Amino acid sequence: MEVLFAITIGVLVAASVYLMLSNHLLRFIFGLVLISNAANLTIFVAGRLTDGAPPLIPVGADAPVIAANALPQALVLTAIVIGFGLFAFAIVLVFRAWTSLNSLTPDEMRLAEPEETPK
């Protein structure tokens, strides 16, 4: 099962790097979302997968025999909320850039830099 998650994480990272290297702002934002999902999945898998075990320790037990680790689940839940806030803010910035500059290509958003003259 963990091998399947490792392959999924690799595919998500590869797709996100491909999207982030394209010359388009909206694709960059989608790549950022994909790489944050890959990081969340990595944290979740690093906490060890326990099939059907609740995150509870029986009364009187010295150490948990089989119990799910609740810390990665809490970290991933927090990361999902922060990632959604970042995505919403980035989409608003992309919309503002589109309405102001009528382009989402970074090369065409060079307002402060002079145009290059061909030699």
C-alpha positions in Angstrom: 0.0 0.0 0.0 2.8 2.4 0.8 4.4 1.7 -2.5 1.3 2.8 -4.2 1.3 6.0 -2.2 5.0 6.6 -3.1 4.2 6.3 -6.8 1.3 8.6 -6.4 3.5 11.2 -4.6 6.1 10.9 -7.4 3.4 11.5 -10.1 2.0 14.5 -8.2 5.4 16.1 -7.7 6.3 15.5 -11.4 3.1 17.0 -12.6 3.4 19.9 -10.3 7.0 20.7 -11.4 5.9 20.5 -15.0 3.0 22.9 -14.4 5.2 25.3 -12.3 7.9 25.4 -15.0 5.4 26.4 -17.7 5.2 30.1 -18.6 1.7 30.7 -17.4 0.6 32.1 -14.0 -2.6 30.0 -13.6 -0.7 26.8 -14.3 1.9 27.8 -11.7 -0.9 28.1 -9.1 -2.3 24.7 -10.0 1.2 23.3 -9.7 1.6 24.9 -6.3 -1.7 23.2 -5.2 -0.5 19.8 -6.5 2.9 20.0 -4.8 1.1 21.0 -1.5 -1.1 17.9 -1.9 2.0 15.8 -2.5 3.6 17.1 0.7 0.4 16.4 2.6 0.3 12.9 1.3 4.0 12.5 2.3 3.3 13.6 5.8 0.3 11.3 6.0 2.2 8.2 4.8 5.2 9.0 7.0 2.9 8.6 10.0 2.6 4.9 9.2 -0.6 3.5 7.8 -2.5 1.3 10.3 -5.4 -0.6 8.8 -8.6 -0.1 10.9 -6.8 0.9 14.2 -8.2 3.8 16.1 -5.9 6.5 17.6 -6.7 5.2 21.1 -4.6 3.4 23.8 -6.4 1.0 26.0 -6.7 1.8 29.7 -3.9 0.4 31.7 -1.6 -0.3 28.7 2.0 0.8 29.0 2.5 1.4 25.3 0.2 1.3 22.3 0.2 -2.1 20.6 -1.6 -1.1 17.5 -2.9 2.4 17.4 -3.1 5.0 14.6 -0.9 8.0 14.9 -3.1 11.1 15.2 -0.3 13.7 14.8 0.2 13.3 11.0 -3.6 13.5 10.6 -3.7 16.8 12.6 -0.8 18.2 10.6 -2.3 17.3 7.3 -5.7 18.8 8.3 -4.0 22.0 9.3 -1.9 22.0 6.1 -5.1 21.5 4.0 -6.8 24.6 5.6 -3.7 26.7 5.1 -3.3 25.5 1.5 -6.9 26.4 0.7 -6.4 29.9 2.1 -3.2 30.3 0.0 -5.0 29.0 -3.1 -7.9 31.4 -2.6 -5.5 34.3 -2.1 -3.5 33.3 -5.2 -6.6 33.0 -7.3 -7.6 36.5 -6.3 -4.1 37.8 -7.2 -4.3 36.0 -10.6 -7.8 37.6 -11.3 -6.4 41.0 -10.3 -3.4 40.5 -12.6 -5.7 39.5 -15.5 -8.0 42.5 -15.1 -5.1 44.9 -14.8 -2.7 43.5 -17.4 -4.9 41.4 -19.7 -2.3 38.7 -19.6 -1.2 35.8 -17.4 2.2 35.3 -19.0 5.0 36.6 -16.8 7.0 37.9 -19.8 4.1 40.2 -20.6 3.8 41.5 -17.0 7.0 43.5 -17.1 5.6 47.0 -16.3 8.6 48.2 -14.3 11.3 46.9 -16.7 12.0 48.4 -20.1 11.4 46.4 -23.3 14.4 44.7 -24.7 15.5 46.1 -28.0 16.8 43.7 -30.6 20.4 44.2 -31.6 
